[in-house]
Amino acid sequence: MDLYLVLELVGEGSFGRVYKGRRRFTGQVVALKFMPKVGRSEKELRSLKREIEIMRGLQHPNIVQLFDSFETETEVVVVTEYAEGQLFQILEDDGKLPESQVQEIACQLVSALYYLHSHRILHRDMKPQNILLGKSGVVKLCDFGFARAMSVSTLVLTSIKGTPLYMSPELVEEKPYDHTADLWSLGCILYELHTGAPPFYTNSIFHLVQLIVRDQVKWPDTMSDSCTSFLKGLLTKDPQKRLSWPDLLHHPFVADGVPVLSDSTVFSPLTVTPSPDMLALKLQQVAAKTVPTSGQSRLLRKAREQTDSRARPAGSDDVKKKKDGASAAASPRAKPSSADVTSGPSVLNLKNQDCSRSKHRGQISRDYEQEFPSVEVGHDYCGDTARTVRSVSATKPRPSQDQACSSFEDVGGEEYWEKLVQQSDPNRPRESLDLSVVVPQIKSQIAAFRVQLTAGVVNETWQIQQPLKVLHNLLLTHDPDKSYQIGQELGLPHVLFELVHDAVENSTFIEQPGSVPTLGEMITVLIIYWEEHGDWTEEHRLEEFTKPFVTILGQTQLAPLAPLAGTVLSLFTQHVDVEIDLEILTSLLKKLLMDSYEPQVSLPPGFGLCDGVLSLLLHKLSEHESSSSSLDPDVFLDLWKRIGASLEKTTPDLCSAHGLYSFLSIALFVFTKDPYSCIPLFSDRESKCVFALGQLLRTAR
């Protein structure tokens, strides 16, 4: 704070306080937004930091610029540029704008959205309240609280974010959506600037949703053909037919007026036409993330729950009778008739009447207060300027920007998959999962991650690790027939072999912090499936499939995966000769036997730490008998000691029964080849060989 001088308070709300300020020694006027940490959950603080990180990377003349951010013990402070005016206030005062001014604003907002979408960022809360006015009429898009930076593998979203008046049909219907939802909101804003009211407008959220989904926009005679054509394109209900990039830039209404600022280094920007493969993957994600509903969207269910809760105060029969006696038109729970929707007093006939914006604005605000008693109409701020919006009551730790913007997690989001991991956990009481929904979602995540690997950009490893954990649990908890059906639908095990191959060959992925546990989960699932269904191995690609696992054994970065890779290769030895150097196996076994060795990746149930390596060692010695002299006697001695110590435990972790079989077979092989060299093993008390044999005999009983 030593760098900034606070001048005056410009607004406050449940989110915190906003001050006009000045940077010391430069005279630069800034906005200082102070947001308290107290009362915010870890998730809310993470979201706030994510918003800051999104804004930090944005440099565009029509986007509010973030200058600085820092934390004190009690607050998060964000410093942004300061804007004097706000578009919303002009609408409040003047009702509507001339088309020439609407066109100027349209070009600037199109430029801002093009920039965001070219960086794969969705704003998700486009509305007049989030558009500020700088000097010389420059508009500034602000408030990135709901913004989402989409990874290359994420092609559609499902969480309900935004303000109902500006929500697209696919959003209010709870369907997967993409960047074109922002373009619908842009159409709503420009329509409102031109006419004085949003394209769909009614007193009730329930009516509003039906209008957005079913009704056609009413076009006023005062709107030019060019503007009408542009807005019709943006307000097309089908997102696949909606006016979008790159065609939007060339529409006559904005052509030659949009400064295009993009970054050619961004992979797969949302502003280019997707390739056929990307489009196919997108449709696949849409299908996977489309969840069957009971006929009513979560937006309406949330509204109805809050309305019903308010309508049933304890011990108030008079209130209940009054509610029951209300007319259908006045009741937010009543099913609207066509007359309610099309000819009610709150629906605007734009061809026949002018719109009194402030009157309707106040009315709809009051209606929102009635239907959402936990929400108030108050002042909220975006970095620098006060603006009238609905915000969560001060008792809530995080402001909700507008009507019914309840935070539902993405189907496919991190919390969604974490919940599925918990629900499918074999160690917990069994919860019924709809495999017809979950399995296609896993398939979609795998396909999307492969696209990411191919592109060389892997940002969030949880996007594949969590779905693989769910698959892991499903294979363990279902009977062989059901797990085989799951495998057939996903293309197991081949898709996992290809995934491991792509991951191991991708140096960018290997350098990611989460690469080892993610690869570990891939291999674990592969082992579980192979153990249950081993009848796929009669094919010519087996040697090709072994290569990434041999690579893992030789890479220092992937050393924690060696026990898993060794286990997979040991399964291959039953069908094909695995070429691997004996020195690598001996060195690996030596590391595994060290007292200081701590496994970083869990093995599948029933497998020991050294099972795979011992099996490979036995295979190597059996196939190449002349190599027996190369077996390090010190390692062999350590192996005897560790085997004996492990067998003393209630649950041996060094070797399973299969591992012990490999160990004894190796011992028999060595004794047979050179019995005299083995005499010291049994005569020296320090060798522990006799003790280990005793433990083995006792275990065998």
Secondary structure as UniProt FT lines:
FT   TURN            2..3
FT   STRAND          4..13
FT   TURN            14..15
FT   STRAND          16..23
FT   TURN            24..26
FT   STRAND          29..36
FT   TURN            38..39
FT   HELIX           42..56
FT   TURN            61..62
FT   STRAND          66..71
FT   STRAND          75..81
FT   STRAND          85..86
FT   HELIX           87..94
FT   HELIX           99..118
FT   TURN            119..120
FT   STRAND          121..122
FT   HELIX           128..130
FT   STRAND          131..133
FT   HELIX           135..137
FT   STRAND          139..141
FT   TURN            145..146
FT   STRAND          148..149
FT   TURN            152..153
FT   HELIX           164..166
FT   HELIX           169..172
FT   TURN            173..174
FT   HELIX           180..195
FT   HELIX           205..214
FT   TURN            221..222
FT   HELIX           225..234
FT   TURN            239..241
FT   TURN            245..246
FT   HELIX           247..250
FT   TURN            252..256
FT   TURN            264..265
FT   TURN            270..271
FT   HELIX           276..289
FT   HELIX           298..310
FT   TURN            314..315
FT   HELIX           317..324
FT   TURN            328..330
FT   TURN            332..333
FT   HELIX           338..343
FT   TURN            345..346
FT   TURN            350..352
FT   HELIX           357..371
FT   TURN            373..374
FT   STRAND          375..381
FT   STRAND          386..392
FT   TURN            394..395
FT   TURN            403..404
FT   TURN            411..412
FT   HELIX           414..423
FT   TURN            426..427
FT   HELIX           435..455
FT   HELIX           462..477
FT   HELIX           480..490
FT   TURN            491..493
FT   HELIX           494..505
FT   HELIX           507..510
FT   TURN            513..514
FT   HELIX           515..532
FT   TURN            535..536
FT   TURN            540..541
FT   HELIX           542..554
FT   HELIX           556..561
FT   HELIX           562..572
FT   TURN            573..575
FT   HELIX           582..592
FT   TURN            595..596
FT   TURN            605..606
FT   TURN            609..610
FT   HELIX           611..623
FT   HELIX           625..630
FT   HELIX           633..647
FT   HELIX           657..673
FT   HELIX           675..683
FT   HELIX           685..687
FT   HELIX           689..700
//
